[in-house]
Amino acid sequence: MTSGRPVALVTGANKGIGFAITRDLCRKFSGDVVLTARDESRGHTAVQKLQAEGLSPRFYQLDIDDPQSIHALRDFLLKEYGGLDVLVNNAGIAFKGFPHSVVK
């Protein structure tokens, strides 16, 4: 059964730009906002900071480099909301062994 509410999701939202976007969405978006982070502890800490500001984001652990984590998020969104309305893809992946000289 879906909630019928619109949902926005921000990846990599436990700090920096993702955190700021999540804060603004919580203030302005007329639906649920899901904060995702690879590290569960950091994600919960970010949610607690926003809750201290009177905001109500939801948390979901997401590792964008893990297909099982991605599929679990998809299943959660389909079950809870019937899909996804807004995606802010802020998460990144560090490539091990990628030559720094290529990125300038």
C-alpha positions in Angstrom: 0.0 0.0 0.0 1.4 3.3 -1.0 1.2 6.5 1.0 -0.1 8.6 -1.9 2.4 11.4 -0.9 5.0 12.7 -3.4 8.5 11.8 -2.5 11.9 13.4 -3.1 15.2 11.6 -2.6 18.7 13.0 -2.2 21.7 10.7 -2.6 24.9 11.5 -0.7 22.9 13.8 1.6 24.7 13.4 5.0 26.9 16.5 4.4 27.7 19.3 2.1 25.6 20.2 -0.8 23.4 17.1 -0.4 22.6 18.0 3.2 21.8 21.6 2.2 19.5 20.4 -0.6 17.8 18.0 1.7 17.2 20.9 4.2 15.7 23.1 1.5 13.5 20.3 0.2 12.2 19.6 3.7 11.2 23.2 4.0 9.7 23.7 0.6 8.6 20.4 -0.9 5.1 19.3 -0.2 5.8 15.6 0.3 8.2 13.3 2.0 12.0 13.9 1.7 14.3 10.9 1.9 18.0 11.5 2.9 20.3 8.8 1.8 23.9 8.1 2.8 26.3 5.2 2.3 27.3 5.3 6.0 24.3 4.6 8.2 25.7 6.3 11.3 26.4 9.5 9.4 23.0 9.4 7.7 21.2 9.1 11.1 23.3 11.9 12.5 22.3 14.2 9.5 18.6 13.3 10.1 19.0 14.2 13.8 20.5 17.6 12.9 17.6 18.3 10.6 15.0 17.1 13.2 16.6 19.5 15.7 15.7 22.3 13.2 12.1 21.1 13.2 12.3 19.2 9.9 11.2 15.6 9.2 13.4 13.8 6.6 13.3 10.1 6.3 16.5 8.1 6.2 17.4 5.2 3.9 20.9 3.7 3.6 22.1 3.6 0.0 25.5 2.6 -1.4 25.3 3.6 -5.1 28.2 1.2 -5.8 26.2 -1.8 -4.6 23.4 -3.2 -6.8 21.7 -4.9 -3.9 21.5 -1.6 -2.0 20.1 0.1 -5.1 17.5 -2.7 -5.6 16.5 -2.5 -1.9 15.9 1.3 -2.3 13.9 0.7 -5.5 11.7 -1.8 -3.7 11.2 0.5 -0.7 10.2 3.4 -3.0 7.7 1.2 -4.9 6.2 -0.2 -1.8 5.9 3.1 0.2 5.2 5.6 -2.6 4.6 3.7 -5.8 7.7 5.2 -7.3 9.8 8.4 -7.1 8.8 12.0 -7.9 12.1 13.9 -7.5 15.7 12.6 -7.5 18.7 14.7 -6.7 21.7 12.5 -7.5 24.4 14.0 -5.4 26.4 10.9 -4.5 29.7 10.1 -6.1 32.1 7.2 -6.4 35.8 7.4 -5.9 37.7 5.4 -8.5 40.6 3.5 -7.0 43.7 3.7 -9.1 42.3 6.5 -11.3 45.2 8.7 -12.4 44.8 12.2 -10.9 46.6 13.7 -13.9 43.6 12.9 -16.1 41.3 15.0 -13.9 42.4 18.7 -14.2 
